[in-house]
Amino acid sequence: MSLALQPILRSHLWRSPAVRALLIQCAALPACALVVAILSFMHVDLALGFLALLQGGIAAALCWWRKLAPWWLAIELLFAPALLAGTGLHLPPWIFLAGFIMLLLVYWSTFRTQVPYFPSGKRAWDAVAELLPPGRPLYVIDIGSGLGGLVLDLARRRPESTFAGIELAPLPWLVSRLRAALVGNNVRFAHGDYEQLDLGDYDVVFAYLSPAAMDALWRKASAEMRPGSLLLSYEFGIGAEPPDLAIMPTGRGPPLYGWHF
């Protein structure tokens, strides 16, 4: 690794919300200990449950002060109480290890991309199918394709077209590959980051990511997608770029946004 890249990587690491949340939880420990010491000096005994809530409350306050996303406040608040509750269940250690490994395989990329696993569902699939240009074969990709539901559904509806998905988390990608083995030749699933792709190769690009990822997606799409192509995003818009279309799926559910190039 070049010396020039090392400061950049360290900078990205320390700016990661997950790392900042962990540091905040650690910083809350001495503050909590100080409060406990003061109360102990006043001969006030605290139950373990209250101590866990105190730790979580201090961490949540620090999280709010550092302006992390709102969901981190809930995570910081509940982290210590959840640990305490987990120890009270007296479960064998391998259960916690198995749960950790399962979560790691599903949310492998969340630490870096800030994009958790979001299944879109049939309402979104119906809405995307309605927007696909008719009358010609298409090359369509779902970035962050998860278990492959959208890709497989669209492939059944449009057998003349080719559908692809790319997923960074290992377990969802493996499941999608196994499902694709039962389908025809118009389905492809790749394991990796969509940043590796040239979006100019596709007629339609679908994304169900997170607000944190949308600006980067727009920069890549606007630089690479060719005239006549279509970018679709389920639920999340792009702050500086109003969509060319916005439709509500049948029934309740988030909107589907589209940008023409």
DOGU-276450 format. One record per residue (C-alpha): residue number from 1; residue in one letter; x, y, z negated. Coordinates in steps of 0.05 Angstrom, whole numbers, padded with zeros to 5 digits, m for minus. Layout:
<sites>
SITE    nr   rest       xx       yy       zz
SITE   NUM      A        X        Y        Z
...
</sites>
This chain:
<sites>
SITE    nr   rest       xx       yy       zz
SITE     1      M    00000    00000    00000
SITE     2      S    00028    00068    00019
SITE     3      L    00043    00118   m00036
SITE     4      A   m00001    00168   m00001
SITE     5      L   m00062    00123   m00008
SITE     6      Q   m00053    00108   m00082
SITE     7      P   m00076    00176   m00109
SITE     8      I   m00136    00173   m00063
SITE     9      L   m00157    00104   m00088
SITE    10      R   m00147    00125   m00160
SITE    11      S   m00190    00187   m00148
SITE    12      H   m00246    00145   m00118
SITE    13      L   m00242    00097   m00176
SITE    14      W   m00249    00150   m00230
SITE    15      R   m00306    00183   m00192
SITE    16      S   m00345    00118   m00190
SITE    17      P   m00409    00125   m00232
SITE    18      A   m00399    00055   m00261
SITE    19      V   m00329    00073   m00286
SITE    20      R   m00354    00139   m00314
SITE    21      A   m00412    00104   m00349
SITE    22      L   m00364    00054   m00380
SITE    23      L   m00318    00110   m00405
SITE    24      I   m00378    00146   m00434
SITE    25      Q   m00399    00084   m00472
SITE    26      C   m00328    00078   m00499
SITE    27      A   m00327    00152   m00518
SITE    28      A   m00392    00143   m00556
SITE    29      L   m00359    00092   m00603
SITE    30      P   m00316    00141   m00644
SITE    31      A   m00373    00191   m00647
SITE    32      C   m00419    00136   m00673
SITE    33      A   m00365    00114   m00723
SITE    34      L   m00358    00186   m00748
SITE    35      V   m00433    00191   m00761
SITE    36      V   m00432    00124   m00797
SITE    37      A   m00373    00147   m00840
SITE    38      I   m00409    00211   m00859
SITE    39      L   m00472    00173   m00877
SITE    40      S   m00433    00121   m00915
SITE    41      F   m00399    00176   m00955
SITE    42      M   m00470    00199   m00973
SITE    43      H   m00486    00127   m00994
SITE    44      V   m00534    00116   m00936
SITE    45      D   m00534    00045   m00909
SITE    46      L   m00555    00034   m00837
SITE    47      A   m00585   m00029   m00806
SITE    48      L   m00550   m00059   m00746
SITE    49      G   m00609   m00043   m00701
SITE    50      F   m00606    00030   m00720
SITE    51      L   m00530    00031   m00707
SITE    52      A   m00541    00002   m00638
SITE    53      L   m00593    00055   m00622
SITE    54      L   m00547    00109   m00649
SITE    55      Q   m00491    00085   m00604
SITE    56      G   m00538    00083   m00545
SITE    57      G   m00567    00152   m00560
SITE    58      I   m00499    00184   m00564
SITE    59      A   m00478    00150   m00499
SITE    60      A   m00542    00173   m00464
SITE    61      A   m00531    00244   m00488
SITE    62      L   m00460    00243   m00460
SITE    63      C   m00487    00214   m00395
SITE    64      W   m00537    00271   m00389
SITE    65      W   m00481    00322   m00404
SITE    66      R   m00438    00292   m00349
SITE    67      K   m00497    00295   m00300
SITE    68      L   m00499    00222   m00281
SITE    69      A   m00560    00196   m00244
SITE    70      P   m00623    00188   m00288
SITE    71      W   m00621    00111   m00287
SITE    72      W   m00553    00113   m00322
SITE    73      L   m00586    00146   m00382
SITE    74      A   m00630    00085   m00392
SITE    75      I   m00572    00038   m00382
SITE    76      E   m00529    00075   m00433
SITE    77      L   m00585    00078   m00483
SITE    78      L   m00603    00005   m00480
SITE    79      F   m00534   m00026   m00471
SITE    80      A   m00515   m00033   m00544
SITE    81      P   m00585   m00055   m00567
SITE    82      A   m00586   m00107   m00511
SITE    83      L   m00518   m00134   m00534
SITE    84      L   m00544   m00139   m00605
SITE    85      A   m00607   m00174   m00583
SITE    86      G   m00567   m00222   m00540
SITE    87      T   m00524   m00243   m00599
SITE    88      G   m00586   m00257   m00640
SITE    89      L   m00611   m00308   m00590
SITE    90      H   m00555   m00356   m00608
SITE    91      L   m00549   m00380   m00536
SITE    92      P   m00489   m00421   m00514
SITE    93      P   m00434   m00378   m00482
SITE    94      W   m00438   m00412   m00414
SITE    95      I   m00507   m00382   m00403
SITE    96      F   m00479   m00312   m00407
SITE    97      L   m00422   m00332   m00361
SITE    98      A   m00470   m00362   m00310
SITE    99      G   m00514   m00300   m00313
SITE   100      F   m00454   m00255   m00302
SITE   101      I   m00430   m00296   m00242
SITE   102      M   m00500   m00296   m00211
SITE   103      L   m00506   m00220   m00219
SITE   104      L   m00436   m00212   m00191
SITE   105      L   m00453   m00252   m00129
SITE   106      V   m00518   m00212   m00117
SITE   107      Y   m00493   m00143   m00136
SITE   108      W   m00421   m00152   m00112
SITE   109      S   m00418   m00087   m00075
SITE   110      T   m00459   m00042   m00121
SITE   111      F   m00398   m00019   m00160
SITE   112      R   m00368    00012   m00098
SITE   113      T   m00427    00029   m00053
SITE   114      Q   m00478    00050   m00106
SITE   115      V   m00529    00010   m00065
SITE   116      P   m00564   m00044   m00107
SITE   117      Y   m00603   m00100   m00077
SITE   118      F   m00669   m00071   m00051
SITE   119      P   m00716   m00121   m00017
SITE   120      S   m00759   m00084    00034
SITE   121      G   m00820   m00129    00040
SITE   122      K   m00871   m00144    00094
SITE   123      R   m00903   m00074    00095
SITE   124      A   m00836   m00045    00116
SITE   125      W   m00826   m00101    00167
SITE   126      D   m00893   m00086    00199
SITE   127      A   m00876   m00011    00202
SITE   128      V   m00809   m00024    00235
SITE   129      A   m00840   m00072    00285
SITE   130      E   m00889   m00018    00307
SITE   131      L   m00832    00031    00321
SITE   132      L   m00789   m00016    00362
SITE   133      P   m00790    00009    00435
SITE   134      P   m00832   m00039    00476
SITE   135      G   m00819   m00070    00544
SITE   136      R   m00744   m00083    00542
SITE   137      P   m00694   m00125    00503
SITE   138      L   m00664   m00089    00443
SITE   139      Y   m00603   m00098    00399
SITE   140      V   m00625   m00083    00328
SITE   141      I   m00585   m00085    00263
SITE   142      D   m00605   m00082    00190
SITE   143      I   m00547   m00054    00148
SITE   144      G   m00551   m00083    00078
SITE   145      S   m00593   m00140    00104
SITE   146      G   m00599   m00177    00037
SITE   147      L   m00633   m00245    00045
SITE   148      G   m00648   m00230    00118
SITE   149      G   m00723   m00223    00114
SITE   150      L   m00730   m00163    00161
SITE   151      V   m00683   m00191    00213
SITE   152      L   m00717   m00260    00214
SITE   153      D   m00787   m00230    00217
SITE   154      L   m00770   m00183    00275
SITE   155      A   m00735   m00240    00312
SITE   156      R   m00800   m00280    00311
SITE   157      R   m00839   m00221    00337
SITE   158      R   m00790   m00201    00392
SITE   159      P   m00756   m00264    00418
SITE   160      E   m00729   m00226    00479
SITE   161      S   m00686   m00182    00434
SITE   162      T   m00625   m00194    00391
SITE   163      F   m00627   m00179    00316
SITE   164      A   m00568   m00175    00269
SITE   165      G   m00556   m00161    00196
SITE   166      I   m00494   m00143    00156
SITE   167      E   m00489   m00154    00081
SITE   168      L   m00431   m00143    00033
SITE   169      A   m00456   m00184   m00026
SITE   170      P   m00435   m00257   m00018
SITE   171      L   m00497   m00294   m00044
SITE   172      P   m00551   m00257   m00004
SITE   173      W   m00507   m00262    00058
SITE   174      L   m00500   m00337    00049
SITE   175      V   m00575   m00346    00040
SITE   176      S   m00588   m00306    00103
SITE   177      R   m00538   m00349    00142
SITE   178      L   m00573   m00412    00119
SITE   179      R   m00641   m00384    00138
SITE   180      A   m00614   m00363    00206
SITE   181      A   m00590   m00434    00219
SITE   182      L   m00664   m00453    00225
SITE   183      V   m00679   m00398    00276
SITE   184      G   m00661   m00388    00349
SITE   185      N   m00602   m00353    00381
SITE   186      N   m00628   m00282    00375
SITE   187      V   m00606   m00276    00301
SITE   188      R   m00537   m00259    00274
SITE   189      F   m00514   m00245    00203
SITE   190      A   m00445   m00217    00186
SITE   191      H   m00410   m00212    00119
SITE   192      G   m00378   m00144    00109
SITE   193      D   m00387   m00069    00104
SITE   194      Y   m00427   m00032    00157
SITE   195      E   m00371    00019    00160
SITE   196      Q   m00334   m00033    00201
SITE   197      L   m00387   m00030    00255
SITE   198      D   m00395    00016    00314
SITE   199      L   m00467    00038    00309
SITE   200      G   m00464    00057    00382
SITE   201      D   m00472   m00017    00399
SITE   202      Y   m00545   m00018    00375
SITE   203      D   m00611    00009    00400
SITE   204      V   m00642    00011    00331
SITE   205      V   m00607    00015    00263
SITE   206      F   m00649    00001    00201
SITE   207      A   m00625    00018    00130
SITE   208      Y   m00654    00008    00061
SITE   209      L   m00597    00035    00019
SITE   210      S   m00599    00087   m00036
SITE   211      P   m00598    00164   m00041
SITE   212      A   m00523    00161   m00057
SITE   213      A   m00507    00128    00010
SITE   214      M   m00550    00169    00058
SITE   215      D   m00503    00227    00073
SITE   216      A   m00447    00179    00093
SITE   217      L   m00496    00139    00136
SITE   218      W   m00517    00202    00172
SITE   219      R   m00446    00224    00186
SITE   220      K   m00430    00156    00216
SITE   221      A   m00495    00151    00255
SITE   222      S   m00490    00221    00284
SITE   223      A   m00418    00207    00306
SITE   224      E   m00431    00139    00337
SITE   225      M   m00503    00127    00357
SITE   226      R   m00517    00137    00431
SITE   227      P   m00573    00179    00463
SITE   228      G   m00639    00143    00462
SITE   229      S   m00624    00102    00399
SITE   230      L   m00663    00104    00335
SITE   231      L   m00642    00107    00262
SITE   232      L   m00693    00082    00211
SITE   233      S   m00690    00089    00135
SITE   234      Y   m00740    00059    00088
SITE   235      E   m00759    00102    00027
SITE   236      F   m00697    00147    00028
SITE   237      G   m00690    00209    00070
SITE   238      I   m00628    00249    00087
SITE   239      G   m00627    00315    00049
SITE   240      A   m00600    00361    00103
SITE   241      E   m00633    00327    00163
SITE   242      P   m00709    00327    00167
SITE   243      P   m00735    00263    00200
SITE   244      D   m00765    00263    00270
SITE   245      L   m00819    00216    00244
SITE   246      A   m00846    00192    00178
SITE   247      I   m00899    00138    00172
SITE   248      M   m00932    00106    00112
SITE   249      P   m00934    00029    00115
SITE   250      T   m01003   m00003    00110
SITE   251      G   m01025   m00003    00038
SITE   252      R   m00983    00025   m00018
SITE   253      G   m00908    00033   m00009
SITE   254      P   m00852    00082    00007
SITE   255      P   m00850    00117    00075
SITE   256      L   m00807    00097    00134
SITE   257      Y   m00766    00154    00163
SITE   258      G   m00737    00157    00233
SITE   259      W   m00686    00199    00271
SITE   260      H   m00680    00199    00347
SITE   261      F   m00613    00209    00380
</sites>
